[in-house]
Amino acid sequence: MIRDESVLAVKQCDFDALQAKLSEAKSINDELIKIIEEINSIAPLAEEPEIRLG
């Protein structure tokens, strides 16, 4: 809600758009985890440490 002395405006949340963005973020996160797991599987071959999540 935006409020000043002369105007009161209320913006409505677009829950469908929010859900779409959350779904996209989850897909990106899932893909990043897969990539990190792949990197970690070959890290010992390069004598490099694994990437730690969390």
N, C-alpha and C positions, 0 to 999 in steps of 0.2 A: 504494500500500500504506500502510495506517495501522498504526502500531505504538506501543504504550505498554508499560508494565511487565507488565500483566495480559492484554492483548488483542492478538491479531494478526488483522487483517481484510484481506482482499484483495478489491478491487472489480474486476469484469471490465468491460472496455471494450465498449460497445455499438457495434460498427463500422457497423452499418446506420444507427443514429441519427446517428452522426458523418458518414457519407456523405450522409445527407439534409440535414444542416445545411450541409455544404460545397457541395452542389448548390444550396441556397437562397442561400448567400452568393455563388456564382458568378452566379446569375440576377440578383441585386440589383446586383452589380458591372457586369454587362453592360448592365442598364437605365440605371444611372448614366452609363456611358460614352456611351450613345446620347443621353441628355439633355444631357450636356456638349457633344457634337458638334453637337447642334441649337442650343444656346445660342451656341456659337462661330460657327455659320454666320450668325447674325444680329447678332453683336456689332459688326461694322463699321457696321451701320445705326444702332446706338445710340451710335456713337463710343466704344465700351468695349473694353477689351483682352479677348483670348481667355483662357479658363481653361486653364491648363497642367496636364497630367497628369505625375506623376512627380516 
